[in-house]
Amino acid sequence: MNRALFSPPCADLNDEPVEVVADDRERESGVIDSFRGIANVSVRIERLASGDYLADRRILFERKTLQDLARSIVDGRLFKQMVRLAESKYKAVLILEGTGKDAECLGVRREALQGALITISLILGIPVLRSMAPEETARLIVYAARQIQSLGKAGYPRPGYRPKTKKGRQFYILQGLPGVGHERARRLLEKFGSVEAVMLASQNDLLTVEGVGAKTANRIRWAVSEKIESYGAEPGL
């Protein structure tokens, strides 16, 4: 393993204190123990409503190993988790942890994994970061928090539009779907009640929404789902 990947951050960021709240289900991940080896980082363990780590009360990280990513696609957990993450009031980030060796024999095709990551990053707007191991995940979380702190002190504006209210965030997510503007997003929310319900709605259910035709319904389903036959035993990532 290349130890250079785990070298300390730049000196001007290294002294900034960072508070991390870790979900209690992450006790065995190895990440929490790694936080304790980084200077000026305090860790509190409690149950989080979504995500695995809340850093500096600003950034909410979901950590997934490559194997867990594959399993969560197949059993349907992934998009439910990602929608809850995207609806959070915090900046949401997905960290994928693992190496090429870990990617062997995942049981899903490369195209299925790529399709899921496209939906997460481009449609839900959640950045995806890569980490090789728990130690690097811990350092990545701390470094991200310190870099945001540094930018804030320098007065740099954060790029991009980030709605502050939950309803605004719901509209923001839904308008990222193909063919869905503000009016269709409003009607989808009125019909289904939540972004998660929209993501899980069948094509026939989508067609019951005023202004959503067969073409739009088909494009929405294409964007948020993978056909079950695309999952197979072909390894690789």
QUILIN-V671926 format. One record per pair of residues at least 24 apart in sequence whose C-alpha atoms are under 10 Angstrom apart, sorted by the first residue. I is the first residue (numbers start at 1). J is the second residue. Records with the same first field share a line. If there is no record, write none. Layout:
BEGIN
I=J + J
END
This chain:
BEGIN
1=132 + 133
2=132
3=136
5=131 + 132 + 135 + 136 + 139 + 140
6=132 + 133 + 135 + 136 + 137 + 138 + 139 + 140
7=136 + 139
8=38 + 39 + 139 + 143
9=139 + 140 + 142 + 143 + 144 + 146 + 147
10=143 + 147
12=146 + 147 + 150
13=142 + 143 + 144 + 145 + 146 + 147 + 148 + 149 + 150
14=38 + 39 + 40 + 142 + 143 + 146 + 147
15=39 + 40 + 41 + 146
16=40 + 41 + 142 + 143 + 145 + 146 + 147 + 149 + 150
17=41 + 42 + 56 + 142 + 145 + 146 + 149
18=42 + 43 + 55 + 56 + 57 + 141 + 142 + 143 + 145 + 146 + 149
19=43 + 44 + 54 + 55 + 56 + 57 + 142 + 145
20=44 + 45 + 53 + 54 + 55 + 56 + 57 + 58 + 59 + 60 + 138 + 141 + 142 + 145
21=45 + 46 + 47 + 48 + 52 + 53 + 54 + 55 + 56 + 57 + 60
22=46 + 47 + 48 + 51 + 52 + 53 + 54 + 55 + 61
23=47 + 48 + 49 + 50 + 51 + 52 + 53 + 54
24=48 + 52 + 53
25=52
26=52 + 53 + 63
29=63 + 65 + 133 + 134
30=133 + 134 + 135 + 137 + 138
31=63 + 133 + 134 + 135 + 136 + 137 + 138 + 139 + 141
32=134 + 135 + 137 + 138
33=134 + 135 + 138
34=134 + 135 + 136 + 137 + 138 + 139
35=134 + 135 + 136 + 137 + 138 + 139 + 141 + 142
36=138
37=135 + 138 + 139
38=135 + 138 + 139 + 142
40=142
41=142
49=84 + 85 + 88
50=81 + 82 + 83 + 84 + 85 + 86 + 87 + 88 + 92
51=81 + 82 + 84 + 85 + 86 + 88 + 92 + 93 + 94
52=94
53=93 + 138 + 141
54=90 + 91 + 92 + 141 + 145
55=90 + 91 + 141 + 142 + 144 + 145 + 146
56=141 + 142 + 144 + 145 + 146 + 148 + 149
57=90 + 91 + 145
58=89 + 90 + 91 + 92 + 145 + 148 + 149
59=88 + 89 + 90 + 91 + 92 + 93 + 141 + 144 + 145 + 148
60=85 + 86 + 88 + 89 + 90 + 91 + 92 + 93 + 94 + 141
61=85 + 90 + 91 + 92 + 93 + 94 + 95 + 126 + 127 + 128 + 129 + 141
62=92 + 93 + 94 + 95 + 96 + 128
63=93 + 94 + 95 + 96 + 97 + 129 + 130 + 131 + 134 + 137
64=94 + 95 + 96 + 97 + 98 + 130 + 131
65=95 + 96 + 97 + 98 + 99 + 102 + 103 + 130 + 131 + 132 + 133 + 134
66=95 + 96 + 97 + 98 + 99 + 100 + 102 + 103 + 104 + 106 + 113 + 237
67=96 + 97 + 98 + 102 + 103 + 104 + 105 + 106 + 107 + 108
68=96 + 97 + 106
69=96 + 97 + 106 + 108 + 113 + 116 + 117
70=103 + 106 + 107 + 108 + 109 + 112 + 113 + 116 + 231
71=106 + 107 + 108
73=108 + 112 + 113 + 116 + 225 + 226 + 231
74=107 + 108 + 112 + 226 + 228 + 231
76=200 + 225
78=116 + 120
79=116 + 119 + 120 + 124 + 196 + 199 + 200 + 224 + 225
80=195 + 196 + 197 + 199 + 200
81=196
82=119 + 120 + 121 + 124 + 125 + 126 + 196
83=120 + 124 + 126 + 170 + 173 + 194 + 195 + 196 + 197 + 199
84=195 + 196
85=124 + 126
86=120 + 124 + 125 + 126 + 166 + 169 + 170 + 172 + 173 + 195
87=124 + 163 + 165 + 166 + 167 + 168 + 169 + 170 + 172 + 173 + 195 + 196
88=164 + 165 + 166 + 169 + 170
89=162 + 163 + 164 + 165 + 166 + 169
90=162 + 164
91=125 + 126 + 127 + 162
92=124 + 125 + 126 + 127 + 128
93=120 + 121 + 125 + 126 + 127 + 128 + 129 + 141
94=120 + 121 + 126 + 127 + 128 + 129 + 130
95=127 + 128 + 129 + 130 + 131 + 137 + 140 + 141
96=128 + 129 + 130 + 131 + 132 + 133 + 137
97=129 + 130 + 131 + 132 + 133 + 134 + 136 + 137
98=130 + 131 + 132 + 133 + 134 + 137
99=130 + 131 + 132 + 133 + 237
100=132 + 236 + 237
101=236 + 237
102=132 + 236 + 237
103=235 + 236 + 237
104=234 + 235 + 236 + 237
105=233 + 234 + 235 + 236 + 237
106=232 + 233 + 234 + 235 + 236 + 237
107=231 + 232 + 233 + 234 + 235 + 236
108=230 + 231 + 232 + 233 + 234 + 235 + 236 + 237
109=229 + 230 + 231 + 232 + 233 + 234 + 235 + 236 + 237
110=230 + 231 + 232 + 234 + 235 + 236 + 237
111=226 + 230 + 231 + 236 + 237
112=225 + 226 + 227 + 228 + 229 + 230 + 231 + 232 + 237
113=226 + 230 + 231 + 236 + 237
114=237
115=222 + 223 + 224 + 225 + 226
116=223 + 224 + 225 + 226
118=223 + 224
119=176 + 177 + 222 + 223 + 224 + 225
120=224
122=176 + 177
123=172 + 173 + 174 + 175 + 176 + 177 + 178 + 223 + 224
124=172 + 173 + 174 + 175 + 176 + 177 + 224
125=172 + 173 + 176
167=194 + 195
169=195
170=194 + 195 + 196
171=195
174=198 + 199 + 220
176=220 + 223
177=216 + 219 + 220 + 221 + 222 + 223 + 224
178=216 + 217 + 218 + 219 + 220 + 221 + 222 + 223
179=212 + 213 + 215 + 216 + 217 + 219 + 220
180=211 + 212 + 216 + 217 + 219 + 220
183=210 + 211
184=209 + 210 + 211 + 212
187=211 + 212
188=212
198=224
199=223 + 224 + 225
200=224 + 225
END
